[in-house]
Amino acid sequence: MSMFFTIAVIVLVFLIIFQIAKASEYVSVIKGEEKSRKEQNKVNGFLMIAFLIAGLIGVYLCNKALYPETLLAHDSASVQGEKVDQMLWLTIAITGTVFFITQIVLFWFNFKYQESDKRKSYYFTHNNKLELLWTAVPAIAMTALVVFGLKNWYSFTGPAPENAMQIEITGKQFGWIFRYPGADQTFGKKYYKLIDDASSNSLGQDWTDSKNFDDVVTQATMYCVVNKPVNLRIFSRDVIHDVGLSEFRLKQDAVPGTPTSLWFTPKYTTKEMKDKLSNPDFDYEISCDQMCGNGHYSMKGIIKVVSQEEFDVWMAQQKPNYYAAFPDKDPSNQKSPMTADSTKTTASAATKDSVKSKM
């Protein structure tokens, strides 16, 4: 019913516009085409000024109402993201200035230089100075912005500091898988043909490589330490995804068969950010910023930024993925000989007591 009503309204609007246009034609015939055209030009000139004023007021009101909802309302949550914010503000300043100047001039000229019997139009087909000006100035500005952007881009996609945490993040339809190196601080080998979710090997870890034995694999939530560089080694299991870290102002593609990387230094813990934004439900989010299929909208992950002590406690609670793939190798599933002997002794004593009671 609502769809029918919407279509009916659209058709009605078009009919009204059509009728107004036809009425305008009839008026032109009655008054005379030239007189009617001059009157319309005059009306259009005033409408241009009205549209300019209304548009500028609308821009101001929209900015005032929606700016607090944008990421720019608070600073970046990473050190590297500060450079991205600087670049964004510079771009907005340049393009915003050009936008306001050109729009104001455009609408004002439509009003000021409307058709008039007291003035004659002047046409010129070529002006080298003007063409050089409107070609060179934008080209120089764009080149400066591109160079600025590339410099920032290479700074956080290049080699990470030696003390950086190493975390591997792999995208799949439709979620994220995280891997942390164990005590050896080295990732074990993996091979895509070994991927087997049913056998708890979602990354295709090669179990013949002993370096895999202490690697920790988690999903949905990634943990990292505040004020410590984090180097993300990024992979994809299927199609192109994109690791989007909006609060940190960073993103990087996850490409099948082509590892990429990105590093950043978190400035605030999750708790500090909750206090900063006065939002007790806040969490840093990993989104997929590349359309990757029907479930793209749901491909989200969480980043918990914690202190080093909290991270160490959390890490100590995790089990290597090797034990998930081979539960019989998990020490917690092994019974010590002493426990086994004690169990046998207890069972034997219980049997003897049972026999005595029957006698």
FENRA-V835365 format. One record per residue. PSI is psi in degrees with one decimal (* if undefined). D_CENTER is the distance of its C-alpha to the mean C-alpha in whole Angstrom. Layout:
psi->PSI d_center->D_CENTER
psi->PSI d_center->D_CENTER
This chain:
psi->-44.4 d_center->37
psi->-35.9 d_center->34
psi->-43.2 d_center->33
psi->-42.9 d_center->37
psi->-42.2 d_center->37
psi->-45.1 d_center->34
psi->-40.6 d_center->35
psi->-41.1 d_center->39
psi->-43.5 d_center->37
psi->-45.6 d_center->35
psi->-41.5 d_center->39
psi->-41.7 d_center->41
psi->-44.5 d_center->39
psi->-39.6 d_center->39
psi->-39.7 d_center->43
psi->-45.0 d_center->43
psi->-40.9 d_center->42
psi->-43.3 d_center->44
psi->-38.1 d_center->47
psi->-42.2 d_center->46
psi->-42.7 d_center->46
psi->-40.4 d_center->50
psi->-37.6 d_center->51
psi->-38.4 d_center->50
psi->-42.0 d_center->52
psi->-39.7 d_center->55
psi->-39.6 d_center->55
psi->-40.1 d_center->55
psi->-42.3 d_center->58
psi->-47.2 d_center->60
psi->-25.9 d_center->59
psi->135.1 d_center->59
psi->-43.2 d_center->56
psi->-47.0 d_center->56
psi->-42.1 d_center->57
psi->-40.1 d_center->54
psi->-40.9 d_center->51
psi->-40.7 d_center->52
psi->-40.8 d_center->51
psi->-40.4 d_center->48
psi->-39.1 d_center->47
psi->-44.0 d_center->48
psi->-44.6 d_center->46
psi->-36.5 d_center->43
psi->-45.2 d_center->43
psi->-36.2 d_center->43
psi->-35.0 d_center->40
psi->-45.3 d_center->38
psi->-41.9 d_center->39
psi->-40.7 d_center->38
psi->-39.6 d_center->35
psi->-49.1 d_center->34
psi->-46.2 d_center->35
psi->-39.2 d_center->33
psi->-43.9 d_center->30
psi->-39.9 d_center->30
psi->-40.5 d_center->30
psi->-41.9 d_center->28
psi->-43.6 d_center->25
psi->-46.7 d_center->26
psi->-41.3 d_center->26
psi->-42.8 d_center->23
psi->-42.2 d_center->21
psi->-37.5 d_center->23
psi->-37.7 d_center->22
psi->-18.1 d_center->19
psi->-42.0 d_center->18
psi->-20.6 d_center->18
psi->-8.6 d_center->15
psi->166.4 d_center->13
psi->-23.8 d_center->11
psi->-10.8 d_center->14
psi->-18.5 d_center->16
psi->160.6 d_center->16
psi->169.4 d_center->16
psi->147.3 d_center->13
psi->4.5 d_center->14
psi->154.8 d_center->14
psi->-43.1 d_center->17
psi->-32.0 d_center->15
psi->-21.8 d_center->13
psi->-36.9 d_center->16
psi->-36.2 d_center->17
psi->-40.8 d_center->13
psi->-42.7 d_center->14
psi->-44.5 d_center->18
psi->-40.0 d_center->17
psi->-44.5 d_center->15
psi->-38.3 d_center->18
psi->-43.0 d_center->21
psi->-43.4 d_center->19
psi->-40.2 d_center->19
psi->-45.0 d_center->23
psi->-54.3 d_center->24
psi->-33.5 d_center->23
psi->-42.1 d_center->23
psi->-46.3 d_center->27
psi->-41.5 d_center->28
psi->-51.2 d_center->26
psi->-41.0 d_center->29
psi->-49.9 d_center->32
psi->-39.8 d_center->32
psi->-41.7 d_center->31
psi->-45.0 d_center->34
psi->-42.7 d_center->36
psi->-50.7 d_center->36
psi->-34.7 d_center->37
psi->-41.5 d_center->39
psi->-36.3 d_center->41
psi->-33.9 d_center->41
psi->-49.8 d_center->43
psi->-38.3 d_center->45
psi->39.6 d_center->46
psi->167.3 d_center->47
psi->133.7 d_center->50
psi->142.5 d_center->53
psi->-16.2 d_center->57
psi->-3.9 d_center->57
psi->145.4 d_center->54
psi->137.6 d_center->54
psi->143.0 d_center->51
psi->127.7 d_center->51
psi->137.7 d_center->49
psi->142.2 d_center->48
psi->-14.2 d_center->47
psi->137.4 d_center->46
psi->105.8 d_center->45
psi->-40.8 d_center->44
psi->-46.0 d_center->43
psi->-43.9 d_center->41
psi->-38.5 d_center->39
psi->-39.7 d_center->39
psi->-51.3 d_center->37
psi->-3.9 d_center->34
psi->-45.6 d_center->34
psi->-44.1 d_center->34
psi->-50.7 d_center->32
psi->-36.8 d_center->29
psi->-42.6 d_center->29
psi->-43.9 d_center->29
psi->-44.6 d_center->27
psi->-39.7 d_center->24
psi->-42.4 d_center->25
psi->-42.4 d_center->25
psi->-39.4 d_center->21
psi->-44.7 d_center->21
psi->-43.2 d_center->23
psi->-45.0 d_center->21
psi->-43.6 d_center->18
psi->-38.2 d_center->19
psi->-44.4 d_center->21
psi->-41.8 d_center->17
psi->-47.4 d_center->16
psi->-22.9 d_center->19
psi->-33.8 d_center->19
psi->6.0 d_center->16
psi->-3.1 d_center->16
psi->-166.7 d_center->20
psi->135.0 d_center->22
psi->160.8 d_center->21
psi->153.7 d_center->24
psi->-28.6 d_center->27
psi->9.4 d_center->26
psi->142.9 d_center->22
psi->143.7 d_center->22
psi->118.9 d_center->21
psi->134.1 d_center->19
psi->130.2 d_center->18
psi->127.1 d_center->15
psi->127.8 d_center->16
psi->144.3 d_center->14
psi->161.5 d_center->16
psi->108.3 d_center->17
psi->83.9 d_center->15
psi->-178.8 d_center->14
psi->142.5 d_center->14
psi->133.4 d_center->17
psi->140.0 d_center->18
psi->134.6 d_center->21
psi->139.2 d_center->23
psi->151.2 d_center->26
psi->-149.6 d_center->29
psi->-27.9 d_center->32
psi->-7.2 d_center->32
psi->32.0 d_center->29
psi->132.7 d_center->29
psi->139.5 d_center->27
psi->165.8 d_center->29
psi->153.7 d_center->29
psi->158.9 d_center->28
psi->129.9 d_center->28
psi->-27.0 d_center->27
psi->-11.9 d_center->30
psi->-1.2 d_center->30
psi->126.6 d_center->27
psi->95.9 d_center->29
psi->-34.6 d_center->27
psi->-25.8 d_center->31
psi->22.9 d_center->32
psi->39.4 d_center->29
psi->66.8 d_center->28
psi->-14.1 d_center->24
psi->-5.7 d_center->24
psi->39.3 d_center->27
psi->138.4 d_center->29
psi->107.3 d_center->32
psi->-5.3 d_center->34
psi->-11.5 d_center->37
psi->112.3 d_center->35
psi->-19.0 d_center->36
psi->-15.4 d_center->33
psi->-16.8 d_center->31
psi->-25.7 d_center->33
psi->7.5 d_center->31
psi->133.9 d_center->28
psi->130.6 d_center->26
psi->128.0 d_center->23
psi->168.7 d_center->21
psi->158.8 d_center->19
psi->-44.4 d_center->16
psi->132.8 d_center->16
psi->135.3 d_center->16
psi->136.2 d_center->18
psi->169.3 d_center->18
psi->137.3 d_center->21
psi->144.0 d_center->20
psi->20.9 d_center->21
psi->128.6 d_center->22
psi->141.0 d_center->20
psi->121.3 d_center->18
psi->115.0 d_center->18
psi->121.8 d_center->15
psi->116.3 d_center->17
psi->131.4 d_center->15
psi->168.8 d_center->17
psi->141.8 d_center->17
psi->-19.7 d_center->20
psi->-79.0 d_center->20
psi->-179.4 d_center->17
psi->125.5 d_center->14
psi->-176.7 d_center->11
psi->122.2 d_center->8
psi->105.5 d_center->7
psi->118.9 d_center->3
psi->76.7 d_center->5
psi->-43.6 d_center->5
psi->-26.1 d_center->8
psi->-3.9 d_center->9
psi->32.8 d_center->8
psi->158.6 d_center->7
psi->154.7 d_center->6
psi->139.5 d_center->9
psi->145.6 d_center->11
psi->109.0 d_center->13
psi->129.1 d_center->16
psi->128.2 d_center->19
psi->-3.0 d_center->22
psi->95.4 d_center->20
psi->139.6 d_center->19
psi->173.2 d_center->16
psi->161.8 d_center->16
psi->137.4 d_center->14
psi->149.9 d_center->15
psi->164.5 d_center->15
psi->108.6 d_center->17
psi->139.0 d_center->16
psi->-28.2 d_center->18
psi->141.6 d_center->18
psi->166.2 d_center->19
psi->-40.1 d_center->18
psi->-43.8 d_center->21
psi->-37.3 d_center->21
psi->-35.2 d_center->18
psi->-42.8 d_center->19
psi->-39.0 d_center->22
psi->-39.5 d_center->21
psi->-2.7 d_center->19
psi->42.6 d_center->22
psi->98.1 d_center->20
psi->-15.5 d_center->21
psi->5.1 d_center->19
psi->142.0 d_center->16
psi->141.7 d_center->14
psi->136.8 d_center->11
psi->142.6 d_center->8
psi->118.8 d_center->7
psi->158.3 d_center->5
psi->115.2 d_center->7
psi->23.0 d_center->5
psi->124.1 d_center->9
psi->120.4 d_center->12
psi->9.0 d_center->14
psi->-174.7 d_center->16
psi->-31.9 d_center->18
psi->17.9 d_center->16
psi->-41.0 d_center->12
psi->-26.2 d_center->12
psi->1.1 d_center->13
psi->82.7 d_center->11
psi->151.5 d_center->10
psi->169.3 d_center->11
psi->141.7 d_center->12
psi->126.1 d_center->13
psi->114.5 d_center->16
psi->119.6 d_center->17
psi->175.0 d_center->21
psi->166.7 d_center->24
psi->-40.1 d_center->26
psi->-43.7 d_center->29
psi->-37.8 d_center->27
psi->-42.1 d_center->25
psi->-40.1 d_center->28
psi->-45.2 d_center->29
psi->-44.3 d_center->26
psi->-37.0 d_center->27
psi->-22.8 d_center->31
psi->-10.3 d_center->30
psi->147.7 d_center->28
psi->141.3 d_center->30
psi->146.7 d_center->30
psi->-18.2 d_center->29
psi->-38.0 d_center->32
psi->-26.8 d_center->34
psi->-35.8 d_center->32
psi->-31.7 d_center->33
psi->78.6 d_center->36
psi->-30.7 d_center->37
psi->-15.8 d_center->41
psi->-10.0 d_center->40
psi->120.8 d_center->38
psi->-31.2 d_center->41
psi->-16.4 d_center->40
psi->-3.0 d_center->42
psi->134.3 d_center->45
psi->130.3 d_center->48
psi->153.2 d_center->50
psi->-39.1 d_center->53
psi->-41.5 d_center->55
psi->-41.0 d_center->53
psi->-44.7 d_center->54
psi->-41.6 d_center->58
psi->-39.5 d_center->57
psi->-42.6 d_center->56
psi->-41.9 d_center->59
psi->-44.4 d_center->62
psi->-43.5 d_center->61
psi->-40.1 d_center->61
psi->-44.5 d_center->64
psi->-40.0 d_center->66
psi->-38.0 d_center->64
psi->-44.7 d_center->66
psi->-43.2 d_center->70
psi->-36.9 d_center->69
psi->-42.0 d_center->69
psi->-43.8 d_center->72
psi->-42.0 d_center->74
psi->-32.5 d_center->73
psi->-31.0 d_center->75
psi->* d_center->78
